Amino acid sequence: MKKINDLLAAKQDEIWSIAPEQFVFDALKLMAEKEIGALLVISEGETCGIISERDYARKVLLKGRSSRDTPVRDIMTTDVVFTHPDDTVESCMKLMTTRRIRHLPVLDKDQLVGVISIGDLVKAIISEQKETIELLETYIRS
């Protein structure tokens, strides 16, 4: 099974973040611009939260608040779940399913090295299954 490090190597994405004092509108604008569903919230070089489109929908939109007047710190998720580069795709899929989250920051020796999404994991699983099917078809034909 593939490791998270393999996904990060192929992904080569930047880590997008926002400060807790910035407004939710700025977070939404950045997420739309980068075509991503979540941003890490970083203060003084430390990850203090994560904000997602789900946070916006549930904590701003449905409560009648304004994204232009609401600071990120007011709606961010502070209980951030992390993974490590040596973890497997399977273990991360289980973690994300159990915790009902869609984005996992990746820490390597307390250093933030990337973020993976549920979509990244699904693509990796589909790719691995496709390779297995091709190997089995080759074996059957031989």
C-alpha positions as CSV (number, residue, x, y, z in Angstrom):
1,M,0.0,0.0,0.0
2,K,1.2,3.5,-0.8
3,K,2.5,5.8,1.9
4,I,1.5,9.4,2.4
5,N,5.0,10.4,1.4
6,D,4.4,8.9,-2.1
7,L,1.3,11.1,-2.5
8,L,3.1,14.3,-1.4
9,A,5.9,13.6,-3.8
10,A,3.5,13.3,-6.7
11,K,1.4,16.2,-5.6
12,Q,4.0,18.9,-5.1
13,D,1.4,21.3,-3.8
14,E,2.1,24.4,-1.8
15,I,0.6,24.6,1.7
16,W,-2.0,27.3,1.7
17,S,-2.8,29.1,5.0
18,I,-4.4,32.0,6.6
19,A,-4.0,33.9,9.8
20,P,-6.7,33.6,12.5
21,E,-7.3,37.3,12.6
22,Q,-8.1,37.5,8.9
23,F,-11.8,37.4,7.8
24,V,-13.7,34.4,6.6
25,F,-14.3,36.2,3.3
26,D,-10.5,36.3,2.7
27,A,-10.3,32.5,3.4
28,L,-13.1,31.8,1.0
29,K,-11.6,34.0,-1.7
30,L,-8.2,32.2,-1.3
31,M,-9.9,28.7,-1.3
32,A,-11.8,29.6,-4.5
33,E,-8.6,31.1,-6.2
34,K,-6.6,27.9,-5.4
35,E,-9.5,25.5,-6.0
36,I,-9.1,23.9,-2.6
37,G,-11.6,23.1,0.2
38,A,-9.6,24.0,3.3
39,L,-6.8,26.2,4.6
40,L,-4.5,25.7,7.6
41,V,-4.8,28.5,10.1
42,I,-1.2,29.5,11.1
43,S,-0.2,31.9,13.9
44,E,3.4,32.7,14.7
45,G,4.6,29.8,12.6
46,E,2.3,27.2,14.4
47,T,-0.8,25.5,13.1
48,C,-3.6,26.5,15.4
49,G,-6.5,25.4,13.3
50,I,-8.0,24.5,10.0
51,I,-10.9,26.2,8.2
52,S,-13.0,24.5,5.5
53,E,-15.9,25.2,3.3
54,R,-17.9,23.1,5.7
55,D,-17.0,25.4,8.6
56,Y,-18.2,28.3,6.5
57,A,-21.5,26.7,5.6
58,R,-22.3,25.5,9.2
59,K,-20.9,28.3,11.3
60,V,-21.4,31.4,9.1
61,L,-24.0,30.9,6.3
62,L,-26.5,28.9,8.3
63,K,-26.2,31.2,11.3
64,G,-26.8,34.3,9.3
65,R,-23.3,35.8,10.0
66,S,-21.3,37.8,7.6
67,S,-18.1,36.3,6.1
68,R,-16.7,39.9,5.8
69,D,-17.1,40.6,9.5
70,T,-16.3,37.2,11.0
71,P,-12.7,36.4,11.8
72,V,-11.3,33.0,10.9
73,R,-10.6,32.3,14.6
74,D,-14.3,32.4,15.4
75,I,-15.2,29.4,13.1
76,M,-11.9,27.4,12.6
77,T,-11.6,23.9,13.8
78,T,-9.0,23.9,16.6
79,D,-8.8,20.2,17.1
80,V,-6.5,19.6,14.1
81,V,-5.8,15.9,13.3
82,F,-2.4,15.3,11.7
83,T,-0.8,12.4,9.9
84,H,2.8,11.5,9.1
85,P,4.6,10.8,5.8
86,D,5.1,7.1,6.8
87,D,1.4,6.5,7.4
88,T,-0.4,4.4,4.7
89,V,-3.2,5.6,2.5
90,E,-5.4,3.0,4.1
91,S,-4.7,4.2,7.7
92,C,-5.4,7.8,6.6
93,M,-8.6,6.8,4.9
94,K,-9.7,5.0,8.1
95,L,-8.8,8.1,10.2
96,M,-10.6,10.5,7.9
97,T,-13.7,8.3,7.8
98,T,-13.8,7.8,11.6
99,R,-13.2,11.5,12.4
100,R,-15.4,12.7,9.5
101,I,-12.8,15.0,8.1
102,R,-11.7,15.7,4.5
103,H,-8.3,17.2,5.0
104,L,-5.2,16.0,6.9
105,P,-2.1,18.1,7.4
106,V,1.1,16.1,7.3
107,L,3.8,16.5,9.9
108,D,7.4,15.2,9.6
109,K,9.3,15.7,12.9
110,D,7.0,18.5,13.9
111,Q,7.5,20.2,10.5
112,L,4.4,20.8,8.3
113,V,5.2,19.2,5.0
114,G,1.9,19.1,3.2
115,V,-1.9,18.6,3.3
116,I,-3.8,15.6,1.8
117,S,-7.4,15.5,1.0
118,I,-9.9,12.7,0.8
119,G,-9.8,13.1,-3.0
120,D,-6.0,12.5,-2.9
121,L,-6.6,9.2,-1.0
122,V,-9.4,8.1,-3.3
123,K,-7.2,8.7,-6.4
124,A,-4.4,6.7,-4.9
125,I,-6.6,3.8,-4.0
126,I,-8.1,3.7,-7.6
127,S,-4.7,3.9,-9.1
128,E,-3.5,1.0,-6.9
129,Q,-6.5,-1.1,-7.8
130,K,-6.0,-0.4,-11.5
131,E,-2.4,-1.6,-11.3
132,T,-3.5,-4.8,-9.5
133,I,-6.1,-5.5,-12.1
134,E,-3.6,-5.0,-14.9
135,L,-1.1,-7.4,-13.2
136,L,-3.8,-10.0,-12.7
137,E,-4.9,-9.7,-16.4
138,T,-1.3,-10.1,-17.5
139,Y,-0.9,-13.2,-15.2
140,I,-4.1,-14.7,-16.6
141,R,-3.0,-14.2,-20.2
142,S,0.5,-15.8,-19.6
